[in-house]
Amino acid sequence: MDAAALNAWLVLCRAAGVGSAAVAKLLEAFGSAEAACAASAAALRGAGLSTAQAEALRKPDDEAIARDLDWLAGPRRGLLTLADAAYPRALRDIAQAPPVLFWQGDAELLGLPQIAIVGSRTATPQGLENAQAFAAELARRGFVVTSGLALGIDGAAHRGALAADGYTVAVCATGLDRVYPARHKALAHEIVERGVLVSEFPIGVQALAENFPRRNRIISGLSLGTLVVEAARESGSLITARYALEQSREVFAIPGSIHNPQARGCHALIRQGAKLVETVDDIFEELGPLLGPLLGTRVAKDSSPAAEAAPAGRDPQMEAVLAALGDELLDLDALLARTAQPLVAVQSALTRLELEGLVALAPGGRYQRLHRDV
């Protein structure tokens, strides 16, 4: 893309009130971003823009555009536009596709088959375990794992793909000159090295509440399907799932305990027709054939469900605590009542089970059994 075309796309991106629908009108009317930016106010209004939108295009924010250009001059950075052949085909097909995508890392990943993994920011230990395990196995089988860099399930999904030497896409709700949440700064840097960060928002844009639903439509739009791992009834992850349905993409949900509030959103999705997922094979029944030539290019391990074998030396107290937990979240008093064992014995068993990665302490001082089959 030459300098004039790049500058024109940044003008469109920066113009106040000129969103995806307005840009689509301009491209249809004028044929290119440059022609749209060169049009008169009357011609812009004739193309369907309001007076305020036309004025915003006629008076671009040159200082802000200069900051975009400075950022884009850095290594492993770029801008994809609707006029580029490399713009992700899956995303181009959605309603109100983002006119531009700022990227940092390996932009070629945006054109590979992707699966979105999303869920609660306040996930349970089991939810985090599931997200990481599913992401790792899906990455091994050839998918790029896409999520939103948020705390909880999103972060676990990115880490799972990276841990499996796979690829991951993080769709951000800010400009790429900043990381939100700040706690994921190190993760974002790792994704730049081994994946790609992407955003429709220009440099300097902060984390505003209205940006996250817009971000979610890109997550689902890039992907062949969306897996919801954990979600409360009012979770933003359900917005991503709704976008996926509107975009004619598959929606998958992992069920959970009826006592877990973070499972209720998944249960609602399943009642509405999302596919219930217990193993990665449940996803591959739907999406595996769509991978095409990419399927099998990486070494895949056997992911068929297997019974959890008890390690040698696990004593009856540990087994009793695991049996008492089942799939529920229980506090210490409930465990004491169910096991009928002394306090010291239950506490000792819990400590050893936590060290083995079979039990975790969840929010609210309750314990949860972790299952590892994907």
DATALIN-V326872 format. One record per pair of residues at least 6 apart in sequence whose ideal C-beta (glycine too) atoms are under 6 Angstrom apart, sorted by the first residue. I is the first residue (numbers start at 1). J is the second residue. Records with the same first field share a line. If there is no record, write none. Layout:
BEGIN
I: J + J
END
This chain:
BEGIN
4: 34
5: 34
8: 33 + 34 + 37
9: 33 + 81 + 100
10: 65 + 68
11: 37 + 60
12: 23 + 33
13: 100 + 202
14: 61 + 64 + 202
15: 56 + 57
16: 56
17: 52 + 53 + 56
18: 53
20: 96
21: 96
22: 49 + 53
23: 99
25: 47 + 48
26: 36 + 47
29: 47
30: 36 + 39
41: 54 + 58
44: 54
45: 54
67: 203
68: 202 + 203
71: 177 + 203
76: 104 + 105
77: 104
78: 103 + 107
79: 100 + 102
80: 87 + 101
81: 100
82: 99
88: 110 + 111 + 222
90: 222
91: 97 + 221 + 222
94: 221 + 247
98: 200
101: 198
102: 176 + 199
103: 196 + 198
104: 176 + 192 + 197
105: 192 + 195 + 196 + 197
106: 196
107: 196
109: 144 + 167 + 169 + 196
112: 144
113: 143 + 224 + 291 + 294
114: 144 + 146 + 222 + 223
115: 138 + 143 + 223 + 225
116: 146 + 219 + 220 + 223 + 226
117: 131 + 135 + 145 + 147 + 157 + 227
118: 147 + 228 + 237 + 240
119: 153 + 228 + 229 + 230 + 231 + 237
120: 152 + 153 + 230 + 231 + 235 + 262
121: 150 + 151 + 152
123: 152 + 153 + 230
124: 262 + 362 + 368
125: 360 + 362 + 368
126: 368 + 370
127: 229 + 230
128: 156
129: 370
130: 229 + 254
131: 153 + 156 + 157 + 229
132: 156 + 159 + 160
133: 374
134: 374
135: 145 + 157 + 160 + 161
136: 160 + 163 + 164
137: 280 + 303 + 374
139: 145 + 161 + 164 + 166
140: 164 + 298 + 300
141: 300
142: 291 + 294 + 295 + 297 + 298
144: 167 + 169
145: 157 + 161 + 168
146: 169 + 219 + 222 + 223
147: 154 + 157 + 158
148: 154 + 171 + 215 + 219
149: 170 + 172 + 184
151: 181
153: 229
158: 168
161: 168
162: 194
167: 195
168: 191 + 195
169: 196
170: 191 + 197
171: 198 + 215 + 218 + 219
172: 197 + 199
173: 207 + 211 + 212 + 215
174: 180 + 205 + 207
175: 201 + 202 + 203 + 204 + 205
176: 197 + 199
177: 203
179: 185 + 188
180: 207
191: 197
213: 239
216: 239 + 240 + 243
217: 243
219: 240
220: 226 + 240 + 243 + 244 + 247 + 249
221: 247
224: 287 + 290
225: 249 + 250 + 287
226: 240 + 241 + 244 + 251
227: 252
228: 237 + 241 + 253 + 266
229: 254
230: 262
231: 237 + 238 + 265 + 266
232: 261 + 262 + 265
233: 264 + 265
235: 265
238: 265
241: 251 + 269
244: 251
245: 251
250: 286
251: 274
252: 275 + 277 + 283
253: 266 + 269 + 270 + 274
254: 266 + 277
255: 266 + 276
256: 263
257: 327 + 328
259: 328
270: 276
279: 305 + 374
280: 303 + 374
303: 374
305: 373
317: 345 + 349
318: 349 + 352 + 353
320: 339
321: 349
324: 335 + 338 + 339
325: 369
329: 362 + 366 + 368
330: 366 + 367
331: 365 + 366
335: 346
336: 346
339: 346
353: 359
358: 370
359: 367 + 369
360: 368 + 370
362: 368
END
